[in-house]
Amino acid sequence: MEVHHHAHVENLPAGRAGKRFKEYFLEFIMIFLAVTLGFFAENIRESFVNKEKEHHYIQNLRLDLGNDIIQLDSMVSFQNLWHQHLDSALKIPIESLTDINEQDSFLYHFFPFYSLIPVFEENDNTISQLKSGGFNIFRNKATIDSISRVYNNRLKFNNDFFLSTYWDAAHQAQKIMRLPQPATNFTDTILFKFRKNYRVFTQYNKEETVQLYNKIGNANGTLITLIMYEQVYRKSMVDLLNYLDKTYPSQ
């Protein structure tokens, strides 16, 4: 018969067992404190990093807004000038365009608009980064809401709509007019200097010319709408700058 022997269990004195328990408990406390302190240290480090990122985003956003306001003001000034010229072009009676001098006048007023498209495009580097996850580091929801209210798709929608009416007018003009080479920039002297007694219209077709006037009028109307919206947009950018200055005075 096989006999099984039980392992000998040492019965520790009560005092020694209590001492070992205290050692285990102390080790547990030390490990717990180390893990807890590491957790808090990581949170502090992450908070510091996020604060630095937030500072970086706010600074870049301020720069973008400041540059955008300057660019917008410049574009609006050209848009207003183009609008005035289109108004003058549309005031020339269609029937008078058989006169070569009237054709010269029409070209003088129409060509700046045809040559250069004054459309404002915002700096979107910082806002793109924020929308791609940068907003997650902001603790102030009011800041996120204030920024989001400014940067939306309404500006792009108005720009795209204006551009569609511009191309309608430009393509119609190309069908019935001999147009000089477009200017390369807004200070190019070719914008307002043309050869005199230059027959602009390749053919006098009243129906085609009426279509041209209609499309110019449509583009001129959308241009005015665009200018009005851009003024509202400018105010929202100024308001956001003021908010950032007030909320982040040390940034």
C-alpha positions in Angstrom: 0.0 0.0 0.0 1.3 3.4 -1.0 1.4 6.0 1.8 1.1 9.7 1.0 2.9 12.0 3.3 1.6 15.6 3.8 4.1 18.5 3.6 5.2 19.8 6.9 3.8 23.2 7.5 5.7 25.4 9.8 3.6 27.1 12.4 5.1 30.6 12.7 4.9 32.4 16.0 2.1 35.0 16.1 4.6 37.9 16.5 6.7 36.8 13.5 3.6 36.3 11.3 2.4 39.8 12.2 5.8 41.2 11.3 5.8 39.6 7.9 2.3 40.9 7.3 3.4 44.4 8.1 6.3 44.0 5.6 3.9 42.9 2.9 1.6 45.8 3.6 4.4 48.3 3.6 5.6 46.9 0.2 2.0 47.2 -1.1 1.8 50.8 0.2 5.1 51.7 -1.5 4.1 50.2 -4.8 0.7 51.9 -4.6 2.3 55.2 -3.9 4.8 54.8 -6.7 2.0 53.9 -9.2 -0.2 56.8 -7.9 2.6 59.3 -8.1 3.5 58.1 -11.6 -0.1 58.5 -12.6 -0.2 62.1 -11.3 3.2 62.9 -12.8 2.0 61.7 -16.2 -1.2 63.8 -15.9 0.8 66.8 -14.9 3.2 66.3 -17.8 0.3 65.8 -20.2 -1.5 68.9 -18.9 1.7 70.9 -19.4 2.1 69.6 -22.9 -1.5 70.4 -23.8 -1.1 73.8 -22.3 1.9 74.4 -24.6 -0.1 73.1 -27.6 -3.0 75.3 -26.7 -0.7 78.3 -26.5 0.8 77.4 -29.9 -2.7 77.1 -31.5 -3.9 80.4 -30.0 -0.8 82.3 -31.2 -1.1 80.8 -34.7 -4.8 81.6 -34.8 -4.1 85.2 -33.8 -1.6 85.5 -36.7 -4.0 83.9 -39.2 -6.9 86.2 -38.1 -4.7 89.3 -38.4 -3.4 88.4 -41.8 -6.9 87.4 -43.0 -8.3 90.8 -42.0 -5.6 92.6 -43.9 -6.1 90.4 -47.0 -9.9 90.7 -46.8 -9.8 94.5 -46.6 -7.6 94.5 -49.7 -9.9 92.1 -51.6 -13.0 94.1 -50.7 -11.5 97.3 -52.0 -10.8 95.7 -55.4 -14.3 94.1 -55.3 -15.9 97.5 -54.8 -13.9 98.9 -57.6 -14.8 96.1 -59.9 -18.5 96.5 -58.9 -18.3 100.2 -59.9 -16.8 99.4 -63.3 -19.4 96.7 -64.0 -22.1 99.2 -63.2 -20.6 101.6 -65.7 -20.3 98.9 -68.3 -23.9 97.9 -67.9 -25.0 101.5 -68.3 -23.7 101.6 -71.9 -26.7 100.9 -74.2 -26.3 97.7 -76.1 -27.3 99.5 -79.3 -24.4 101.9 -79.0 -21.8 99.1 -79.1 -21.8 99.4 -82.9 -19.7 102.6 -82.2 -16.0 101.6 -81.8 -15.5 104.3 -79.1 -18.3 102.8 -77.0 -16.7 99.4 -77.4 -13.5 100.9 -76.0 -15.5 102.3 -73.1 -17.1 98.9 -72.5 -13.8 97.1 -72.5 -12.3 99.7 -70.1 -15.0 98.9 -67.5 -15.3 95.2 -68.1 -11.7 94.1 -68.5 -10.6 94.5 -64.8 -13.3 92.1 -63.7 -12.6 89.7 -66.6 -8.8 89.8 -66.0 -8.6 89.3 -62.2 -10.9 87.6 -59.8 -10.7 89.3 -56.4 -11.7 86.4 -54.1 -10.7 86.3 -50.5 -9.2 82.9 -49.2 -8.7 82.5 -45.5 -5.6 81.0 -44.0 -6.8 77.6 -42.9 -3.7 75.8 -41.6 -4.4 76.4 -37.9 -8.2 75.7 -38.1 -7.5 72.5 -40.1 -5.2 71.3 -37.4 -7.8 72.1 -34.7 -10.6 70.3 -36.6 -8.2 67.3 -37.0 -8.0 66.8 -33.3 -6.5 70.0 -31.9 -9.8 71.0 -30.3 -9.4 68.0 -27.9 -6.8 69.8 -25.8 -9.0 72.9 -25.2 -10.7 72.8 -21.8 -12.7 75.9 -22.4 -15.8 74.9 -24.5 -16.6 78.6 -25.0 -13.3 79.0 -26.9 -14.2 76.0 -29.2 -17.6 77.5 -29.9 -16.2 80.9 -30.6 -13.7 79.6 -33.0 -16.2 77.3 -34.7 -18.7 80.1 -35.2 -16.1 82.0 -37.3 -14.8 79.2 -39.4 -17.6 77.5 -41.3 -18.5 76.7 -44.9 -20.6 79.8 -45.6 -17.6 81.8 -46.9 -16.6 79.1 -49.3 -20.2 78.7 -50.5 -20.4 82.4 -51.3 -17.1 82.4 -53.1 -18.0 79.4 -55.1 -21.3 80.9 -56.1 -19.7 84.2 -57.2 -17.0 82.3 -59.2 -19.7 80.3 -61.1 -21.3 83.6 -62.2 -17.9 85.1 -63.1 -17.2 82.2 -65.4 -20.6 82.4 -67.0 -19.9 86.1 -67.9 -16.2 85.4 -68.9 -17.1 82.6 -71.2 -19.9 84.6 -72.9 -17.5 87.5 -73.4 -15.0 85.2 -75.0 -17.6 84.1 -77.6 -18.2 87.6 -79.0 -15.2 89.8 -77.9 -11.5 90.1 -78.7 -10.0 90.4 -75.2 -6.4 91.4 -74.4 -4.2 89.1 -72.4 -5.3 89.3 -68.8 -3.3 91.2 -66.2 -1.0 89.2 -63.9 -1.7 91.1 -60.8 -3.8 94.0 -59.4 -1.1 96.6 -60.1 -0.6 95.6 -63.7 -1.0 98.8 -65.9 -2.7 96.8 -68.6 -5.8 96.8 -66.5 -6.8 100.3 -67.5 -4.6 101.0 -70.6 -5.8 99.8 -74.0 -5.2 100.6 -77.6 -7.6 103.2 -78.8 -10.1 102.6 -81.7 -9.8 98.9 -81.0 -12.8 96.9 -82.3 -13.6 94.8 -79.3 -16.6 92.9 -80.5 -15.9 90.4 -83.3 -19.5 90.5 -84.3 -22.5 92.6 -83.4 -25.0 90.0 -82.4 -27.7 91.6 -80.2 -29.0 88.4 -78.8 -25.5 87.3 -77.7 -24.7 90.7 -76.4 -27.9 90.7 -74.3 -26.9 87.4 -72.8 -23.5 89.0 -72.0 -25.2 91.9 -70.2 -27.4 89.5 -68.3 -24.5 87.4 -67.1 -22.5 90.5 -66.2 -25.5 91.8 -64.2 -25.8 88.4 -62.4 -22.1 88.4 -61.5 -22.3 92.0 -60.3 -25.2 91.1 -58.1 -23.5 88.1 -56.5 -20.4 90.3 -56.1 -22.4 92.7 -54.0 -23.8 89.9 -51.9 -20.3 88.5 -51.4 -19.0 91.9 -50.2 -21.9 92.2 -47.7 -21.1 88.7 -46.3 -17.4 89.5 -46.2 -18.1 92.5 -44.0 -20.1 90.3 -41.6 -17.2 87.8 -41.7 -14.7 90.5 -41.0 -16.6 91.6 -37.9 -16.7 88.0 -36.6 -12.9 87.7 -37.0 -12.4 90.9 -35.1 -14.8 89.7 -32.4 -12.8 86.4 -32.1 -9.6 88.3 -31.8 -11.0 90.4 -29.0 -12.3 87.3 -27.3 -8.9 85.6 -27.5 -7.2 88.7 -26.1 -9.6 88.7 -23.2 -9.6 85.0 -22.5 -5.9 84.4 -23.1 -4.2 87.7 -22.0 -0.9 86.1 -21.3 -0.7 84.2 -24.5 
